[in-house]
Amino acid sequence: MATVHVPTPLRRFTGGQSKIVESAATVGELIKKLDSQYPGFSGKLLDGEGGVKRFINVFRNDDEIRALDGLATTISEDDKVSIVPAMAGGR
Protein backbone atom coordinates (compact mmCIF):
# COMPACT_ATOMS: atom_id res chain seq x y z
CA MET A 1 0.00 0.00 0.00
CA ALA A 2 1.26 3.45 -0.89
CA THR A 3 1.70 6.12 1.76
CA VAL A 4 0.06 9.46 1.01
CA HIS A 5 1.54 12.53 2.69
CA VAL A 6 -1.32 14.98 3.28
CA PRO A 7 -0.46 18.70 3.52
CA THR A 8 -1.80 20.70 6.43
CA PRO A 9 -4.55 22.51 4.43
CA LEU A 10 -6.12 19.17 3.41
CA ARG A 11 -6.00 17.55 6.84
CA ARG A 12 -9.39 19.02 7.71
CA PHE A 13 -10.81 16.50 5.22
CA THR A 14 -8.82 13.58 6.65
CA GLY A 15 -9.66 14.11 10.31
CA GLY A 16 -6.22 15.59 10.94
CA GLN A 17 -4.28 12.66 9.49
CA SER A 18 -0.95 13.62 7.95
CA LYS A 19 -0.32 10.18 6.40
CA ILE A 20 -2.77 7.75 4.88
CA VAL A 21 -1.91 4.26 3.67
CA GLU A 22 -4.02 3.16 0.71
CA SER A 23 -3.84 0.70 -2.16
CA ALA A 24 -4.38 1.84 -5.76
CA ALA A 25 -2.93 1.17 -9.22
CA THR A 26 -2.59 4.83 -10.27
CA VAL A 27 -2.46 8.27 -8.70
CA GLY A 28 -5.88 9.08 -10.18
CA GLU A 29 -7.40 5.95 -8.65
CA LEU A 30 -5.77 6.82 -5.34
CA ILE A 31 -7.31 10.30 -5.34
CA LYS A 32 -10.75 8.82 -6.12
CA LYS A 33 -10.42 6.35 -3.26
CA LEU A 34 -9.38 9.09 -0.88
CA ASP A 35 -12.32 11.23 -2.00
CA SER A 36 -14.74 8.38 -1.32
CA GLN A 37 -13.33 8.03 2.21
CA TYR A 38 -12.90 11.77 2.76
CA PRO A 39 -15.58 13.67 0.79
CA GLY A 40 -14.34 16.92 -0.73
CA PHE A 41 -10.71 15.80 -0.86
CA SER A 42 -10.45 15.61 -4.66
CA GLY A 43 -12.23 18.94 -5.08
CA LYS A 44 -9.19 20.64 -3.59
CA LEU A 45 -6.79 18.80 -5.93
CA LEU A 46 -8.56 18.49 -9.27
CA ASP A 47 -9.76 21.19 -11.64
CA GLY A 48 -13.06 21.24 -13.55
CA GLU A 49 -11.54 19.15 -16.34
CA GLY A 50 -10.36 16.40 -14.00
CA GLY A 51 -6.67 17.29 -14.02
CA VAL A 52 -4.51 18.34 -11.11
CA LYS A 53 -4.93 22.05 -10.38
CA ARG A 54 -1.97 24.08 -11.63
CA PHE A 55 -0.98 25.29 -8.17
CA ILE A 56 -0.89 21.75 -6.73
CA ASN A 57 2.07 19.43 -7.24
CA VAL A 58 1.74 15.70 -6.71
CA PHE A 59 4.86 13.59 -6.39
CA ARG A 60 5.37 9.85 -6.63
CA ASN A 61 8.48 9.44 -4.54
CA ASP A 62 10.76 12.22 -5.88
CA ASP A 63 9.08 12.67 -9.29
CA GLU A 64 6.33 15.18 -10.04
CA ILE A 65 3.54 13.29 -11.82
CA ARG A 66 3.26 15.89 -14.61
CA ALA A 67 6.73 14.74 -15.74
CA LEU A 68 5.50 11.13 -15.68
CA ASP A 69 2.02 10.05 -16.80
CA GLY A 70 -0.06 12.54 -14.83
CA LEU A 71 -2.97 10.95 -13.00
CA ALA A 72 -2.27 7.70 -14.91
CA THR A 73 1.11 7.43 -13.13
CA THR A 74 1.32 3.97 -11.63
CA ILE A 75 2.03 3.45 -7.96
CA SER A 76 3.20 0.43 -6.03
CA GLU A 77 2.91 -0.52 -2.39
CA ASP A 78 6.31 0.93 -1.50
CA ASP A 79 5.68 4.32 -3.12
CA LYS A 80 5.20 7.60 -1.31
CA VAL A 81 2.72 10.06 -2.80
CA SER A 82 3.16 13.64 -1.64
CA ILE A 83 0.67 16.43 -2.26
CA VAL A 84 2.38 19.82 -2.23
CA PRO A 85 0.36 23.02 -2.61
CA ALA A 86 2.27 25.91 -4.15
CA MET A 87 3.22 28.71 -1.85
CA ALA A 88 2.95 32.37 -2.80
CA GLY A 89 3.47 35.65 -1.13
CA GLY A 90 6.14 38.06 -0.21
CA ARG A 91 7.21 41.20 -1.98
KAHU-V565610 format. One record per run of one state. SS is the DSSP state (H for helix, E for strand, C for the rest). FROM is the first residue (numbers start at 1). TO is the last residue. If there is no record, write none. Layout:
ss:from:to
SS:FROM:TO
SS:FROM:TO
//
This chain:
ss:from:to
C:1:1
E:2:5
C:6:7
H:8:10
C:11:18
E:19:22
C:23:25
E:26:26
H:27:37
C:38:41
H:42:44
C:45:45
E:46:46
C:47:51
E:52:52
C:53:55
E:56:60
C:61:62
E:63:64
H:65:67
C:68:69
H:70:72
C:73:73
E:74:74
C:75:79
E:80:85
C:86:91
//
